[in-house]
Amino acid sequence: MPAAVAGSGDRSVPGEAGRNWSTGRRENPRRRGEFASAPRPDLILLDLNLPRKAGHEVLAEVKSDADLQRFPVVMLTTSDAGEDRLRSYDLHANAYVTKPVDFDRFLDVVRQIGEFFVTVVRLPGP
């Protein structure tokens, strides 16, 4: 059964959890509480190997969320497997970078990614 949120004065209906009926727009639950004023990222660096959820799952969620889908996502991972690269691009990753083993080289690669996406690329937004 679809989720419904009920509360004092709440005009929620099943399947419409998070909708603000005064504006008619859906509210983003990630932008509430302590995260409400958090700055938006210019870039998302995402690893495939995460402790609770696979990186491809996170990428699919980001790219299917209207509030997040325009943020560039760079897959930064230890996997050099062709199927991981192909799946990442199929899910609309903006780039796929294999992490260097050497720490100093890793820092250099991260700096280059940041420099490219923040100073060279024209990102959507104001």
C-alpha positions as CSV (number, residue, x, y, z in Angstrom):
1,M,0.0,0.0,0.0
2,P,1.4,3.5,-0.8
3,A,2.7,5.6,2.1
4,A,0.6,8.3,3.6
5,V,1.6,10.9,6.1
6,A,-1.1,12.1,8.6
7,G,-0.9,14.8,11.2
8,S,-2.8,17.7,12.6
9,G,-4.1,19.7,9.7
10,D,-2.3,17.5,7.2
11,R,-4.2,17.0,4.0
12,S,-2.0,14.1,2.8
13,V,-3.5,11.3,0.7
14,P,-2.1,7.8,0.1
15,G,0.9,7.9,-2.3
16,E,1.4,11.6,-1.8
17,A,3.7,11.6,1.2
18,G,5.9,14.7,1.3
19,R,3.5,16.9,-0.9
20,N,3.0,20.4,0.4
21,W,-0.6,21.1,-0.5
22,S,-0.2,24.9,0.0
23,T,2.3,25.0,-2.9
24,G,1.3,21.8,-4.7
25,R,5.0,20.8,-4.9
26,R,6.7,17.8,-3.3
27,E,9.0,18.6,-0.5
28,N,12.5,17.0,-0.4
29,P,12.9,15.1,2.9
30,R,16.7,15.3,2.6
31,R,16.4,19.1,2.9
32,R,14.8,19.2,6.4
33,G,16.1,19.4,9.9
34,E,19.8,19.7,10.3
35,F,20.3,19.4,6.6
36,A,17.8,22.1,5.5
37,S,20.5,24.7,5.1
38,A,23.3,22.4,3.9
39,P,25.1,23.7,0.8
40,R,24.4,21.8,-2.4
41,P,27.4,20.0,-3.9
42,D,29.0,21.1,-7.2
43,L,30.1,17.5,-7.8
44,I,29.5,14.0,-6.4
45,L,32.4,11.6,-6.1
46,L,30.9,8.1,-5.8
47,D,32.6,4.8,-5.0
48,L,31.0,1.5,-6.2
49,N,32.0,-0.2,-2.9
50,L,29.9,1.3,-0.2
51,P,29.2,-0.3,3.2
52,R,25.3,-0.3,3.0
53,K,24.3,0.1,-0.6
54,A,26.1,-0.6,-3.9
55,G,27.4,2.5,-5.7
56,H,25.3,1.7,-8.8
57,E,22.2,1.7,-6.6
58,V,23.1,5.2,-5.3
59,L,23.9,6.4,-8.8
60,A,20.5,5.1,-10.1
61,E,18.7,6.9,-7.2
62,V,20.6,10.2,-7.8
63,K,20.0,10.2,-11.5
64,S,16.3,9.4,-11.1
65,D,15.7,12.1,-8.5
66,A,14.6,15.4,-10.1
67,D,16.3,17.4,-7.3
68,L,19.7,15.6,-7.8
69,Q,19.9,14.3,-11.4
70,R,21.8,17.4,-12.8
71,F,24.6,17.1,-10.3
72,P,27.6,15.6,-12.1
73,V,28.6,12.2,-10.7
74,V,32.1,10.9,-11.0
75,M,32.5,7.2,-10.2
76,L,35.9,7.0,-8.3
77,T,36.5,3.4,-7.6
78,T,39.1,0.6,-7.4
79,S,37.2,-1.4,-10.0
80,D,38.6,-1.4,-13.5
81,A,36.1,-4.0,-14.7
82,G,34.5,-3.2,-18.1
83,E,31.0,-4.2,-16.9
84,D,31.3,-1.7,-14.0
85,R,32.3,1.1,-16.3
86,L,29.5,0.2,-18.8
87,R,26.8,0.0,-16.1
88,S,28.0,3.4,-14.6
89,Y,27.7,5.1,-18.0
90,D,24.3,3.4,-18.6
91,L,23.1,4.9,-15.4
92,H,24.3,8.3,-16.6
93,A,27.6,8.7,-14.6
94,N,29.5,11.8,-16.0
95,A,32.9,10.1,-15.7
96,Y,34.5,6.9,-14.5
97,V,37.9,7.0,-12.8
98,T,39.9,4.1,-11.4
99,K,41.5,5.1,-8.1
100,P,45.3,5.1,-8.2
101,V,46.9,2.8,-5.6
102,D,49.5,5.4,-4.6
103,F,48.0,8.0,-2.2
104,D,49.8,11.0,-3.6
105,R,48.7,10.1,-7.1
106,F,45.1,9.6,-5.7
107,L,45.2,13.1,-4.2
108,D,46.4,14.5,-7.6
109,V,43.6,12.7,-9.5
110,V,41.0,14.1,-7.0
111,R,42.4,17.6,-7.5
112,Q,42.2,17.2,-11.3
113,I,38.6,16.0,-11.2
114,G,37.7,18.9,-8.9
115,E,39.5,21.4,-11.1
116,F,37.9,20.1,-14.3
117,F,34.3,20.0,-13.0
118,V,34.4,23.1,-10.9
119,T,36.5,25.5,-13.0
120,V,36.4,24.2,-16.6
121,V,33.0,22.6,-17.0
122,R,29.9,24.8,-17.1
123,L,27.5,23.2,-14.6
124,P,23.7,23.7,-14.6
125,G,22.4,26.3,-12.1
126,P,22.4,30.0,-11.5
